Amino acid sequence: MRRGFRRGMRRAFAAEVPPILQQASQLMGAGDYDSAAAAYEQLAQAAEGRNGPRAPIFFIHAGRARFLAGQSAQGMAHLKHGLDLFAARGQWGELHRAGQRAAQELNARGFEAEAREVESYLAASLPSAFTPPAVQAPARRPLLPTHCPFCGGTVRPDEVEWLDEVTAECSYCGSPVRGGD
Ligand SMILES: [Zn+2]
């Protein structure tokens, strides 16, 4: 029963993934960061316009693509806007995780000043009572596909959000991705 339900959900969800999101993931994968950024910007603005749940993620992706395209000022503007949206919605866990991830990646790419700026932003934005969730002990996880079957985005098992023991959420399009079947 549960399995059949999940499969049904999956199909329903796949139909909702806009083609432009698939394009954006594929452009990122192909290294065409300029075009990927433009696609994510379009998605981000549309999502923000309808107060959609994925607006912050799309801005963060747009920012990442702009950094990778060598346009760091625009990248930083998008990144901060995405983080601002998480903060405005009180999504502190998401804000912390996305901000930390961005700071790590910026550091790794040599954008040390920008990484420090993100860290200061987090320190100033997160409520003083916020404590980051403990890092999960490595559990026995199923193997996930290397790419999201819905949008083609790269699935990184160490970065995805796990929805349950066998299902992870694609960080590009939010679709449930399962391993093992
Ligand atoms: Zn996806």
Boltz pocket constraint, residues with backbone or C-beta under 6 A from the ligand:
constraints:
  - pocket:
      binder: B
      contacts: [[A, 148], [A, 149], [A, 150], [A, 151], [A, 152], [A, 153], [A, 170], [A, 171], [A, 172], [A, 173], [A, 174], [A, 175]]
      max_distance: 6.0
